[in-house]
Amino acid sequence: MDNKDLAFQLGLLERDIENLHQPATLIHALAHYSDLDKFDYCELEEALKGINTALYNHINSLNHRLNFIKEKLGVSND
């Protein structure tokens, strides 16, 4: 893997990490600023499902990036 490829992959990792701020902010808002009793159960369930989906998408993307970099560097995934 040359420096150009590595820089590109690092840029993607930085973007993926930055994207984690959205679900983290939603969790923080729900935990600290929301009167959960005011939410309809379905609304709260949908919000939590959305946060869960966003987090798993980001985790999968980060794992994909790491595996790609490891493969290019010849590092084992064990």
TAPEHU-V404872 format. One record per residue. N is the residue number from 0. D_FIRST is the distance of its C-alpha to the first C-alpha in Angstrom with 1 decimal. Layout:
n:N d_first:D_FIRST
n:N d_first:D_FIRST
This chain:
n:0 d_first:0.0
n:1 d_first:3.8
n:2 d_first:6.8
n:3 d_first:8.1
n:4 d_first:6.0
n:5 d_first:6.5
n:6 d_first:10.0
n:7 d_first:10.7
n:8 d_first:10.2
n:9 d_first:12.2
n:10 d_first:14.7
n:11 d_first:15.2
n:12 d_first:15.8
n:13 d_first:18.2
n:14 d_first:20.0
n:15 d_first:20.4
n:16 d_first:21.8
n:17 d_first:24.1
n:18 d_first:25.3
n:19 d_first:26.6
n:20 d_first:29.2
n:21 d_first:31.3
n:22 d_first:32.1
n:23 d_first:32.5
n:24 d_first:35.0
n:25 d_first:36.9
n:26 d_first:37.3
n:27 d_first:38.4
n:28 d_first:40.9
n:29 d_first:42.3
n:30 d_first:42.6
n:31 d_first:44.2
n:32 d_first:45.7
n:33 d_first:47.0
n:34 d_first:50.3
n:35 d_first:49.1
n:36 d_first:52.7
n:37 d_first:52.6
n:38 d_first:49.8
n:39 d_first:50.9
n:40 d_first:49.5
n:41 d_first:47.7
n:42 d_first:46.1
n:43 d_first:44.8
n:44 d_first:43.6
n:45 d_first:41.7
n:46 d_first:40.2
n:47 d_first:39.0
n:48 d_first:37.6
n:49 d_first:35.7
n:50 d_first:34.2
n:51 d_first:33.3
n:52 d_first:31.6
n:53 d_first:29.7
n:54 d_first:28.5
n:55 d_first:27.5
n:56 d_first:25.6
n:57 d_first:23.6
n:58 d_first:23.1
n:59 d_first:21.8
n:60 d_first:19.4
n:61 d_first:18.1
n:62 d_first:17.8
n:63 d_first:16.0
n:64 d_first:13.3
n:65 d_first:13.2
n:66 d_first:13.1
n:67 d_first:10.2
n:68 d_first:8.1
n:69 d_first:9.8
n:70 d_first:9.3
n:71 d_first:5.5
n:72 d_first:6.3
n:73 d_first:9.4
n:74 d_first:11.8
n:75 d_first:15.1
n:76 d_first:16.7
n:77 d_first:20.1
